[in-house]
Amino acid sequence: MKRPIAILLCLLCLFLSGCTPVINSARDEIRLYDWIGEYENGNRAELSFSDSNAQFTVTNPDFKLDISGLCSLTDDKLLVFSEQSKLCYEFSYVLHGDSVELYYHGDPLILEKKVE
């Protein structure tokens, strides 16, 4: 009777200790979450990651911009190689806890961690 309980406790310990993501740098944290910005002028921006891909979408009542594809992150830059346009988009970023400032050609865009 003691042996099955001990095995269950060991499995529970392994399950709880092995499933936490490790964040070593800003790029790890950015990839771990989805980011969203909603602005007073009706614009909305979203940034999300899946495996080695990133998707950046900006929408407003008049248009929608969608950039998606293979991404590369350094400690201060995000590169997205668009599959559709065959272009590479380079964003600089600064992480501030629960928000990130994205810069494209010097203009900032502030996104917050998406709360589900």
C-alpha positions in Angstrom: 0.0 0.0 0.0 2.9 2.4 0.8 4.6 1.7 -2.5 1.8 3.0 -4.8 1.4 6.1 -2.7 5.2 6.8 -2.9 5.1 6.4 -6.6 2.2 8.8 -7.0 4.0 11.4 -4.8 7.1 11.1 -6.9 5.1 11.5 -10.1 3.4 14.5 -8.7 6.7 16.1 -7.7 8.1 15.5 -11.2 5.0 16.9 -12.9 5.0 20.1 -10.8 8.7 20.8 -11.0 9.3 20.2 -14.7 6.7 22.4 -16.3 7.7 25.9 -15.5 9.1 28.1 -18.3 12.5 29.6 -17.8 12.9 33.3 -18.5 16.6 34.2 -19.0 16.2 37.4 -21.0 13.7 40.0 -22.4 13.4 38.0 -25.6 12.3 34.9 -23.7 9.6 36.9 -21.9 8.3 38.5 -25.1 8.0 35.1 -26.9 6.2 33.6 -23.9 3.2 36.0 -24.0 0.8 37.6 -26.4 0.8 41.4 -26.5 -2.0 43.8 -27.3 -2.6 47.5 -27.6 -6.0 49.3 -27.9 -5.9 53.0 -28.5 -8.3 56.0 -28.3 -8.3 56.6 -32.0 -9.8 53.1 -32.6 -6.5 51.4 -33.6 -5.6 48.0 -32.3 -2.3 46.2 -32.4 -1.5 42.6 -31.5 1.8 40.6 -31.4 1.9 36.9 -30.8 4.3 34.0 -31.2 4.0 30.4 -32.2 7.1 28.2 -32.4 9.6 30.1 -34.6 6.9 32.4 -36.1 5.6 35.8 -35.1 2.4 37.6 -36.1 2.0 41.3 -35.8 -1.4 42.8 -36.7 -2.6 46.4 -36.7 -6.3 47.2 -37.4 -8.4 50.2 -37.5 -11.8 50.9 -39.1 -10.2 51.6 -42.5 -7.5 49.0 -43.0 -5.7 46.0 -41.6 -2.0 45.3 -41.7 -0.8 41.8 -41.1 2.8 40.8 -40.9 3.6 37.2 -40.1 6.4 34.8 -40.7 9.6 33.4 -39.3 11.0 35.6 -36.5 14.4 36.3 -34.9 14.8 38.0 -31.6 17.9 39.6 -30.0 17.9 41.5 -26.7 16.6 44.7 -28.3 15.4 43.8 -31.9 12.6 41.7 -33.4 12.9 40.6 -37.0 9.9 39.2 -38.9 10.5 37.7 -42.3 7.1 38.0 -44.0 6.1 35.0 -46.0 3.5 37.0 -48.0 5.5 40.1 -49.1 9.0 38.4 -48.9 10.2 41.4 -46.9 12.0 41.6 -43.5 10.5 43.9 -40.9 12.8 45.1 -38.1 11.4 46.4 -34.8 13.4 47.7 -31.9 11.8 47.0 -28.5 12.2 47.9 -24.8 10.5 45.6 -22.3 9.0 47.3 -19.2 7.5 44.5 -17.1 4.0 44.0 -18.3 4.4 46.3 -21.3 6.7 46.5 -24.3 7.5 49.5 -26.5 7.9 48.5 -30.2 9.7 50.9 -32.5 9.4 50.9 -36.2 11.4 53.7 -37.9 11.5 55.6 -34.6 7.8 55.7 -33.9 6.8 53.9 -30.6 3.9 51.6 -30.1 3.1 50.4 -26.6 1.6 46.9 -26.1 0.5 45.3 -22.9 0.6 41.6 -21.9 -2.6 40.0 -23.1 -4.7 38.8 -20.1 -6.9 35.8 -20.8 
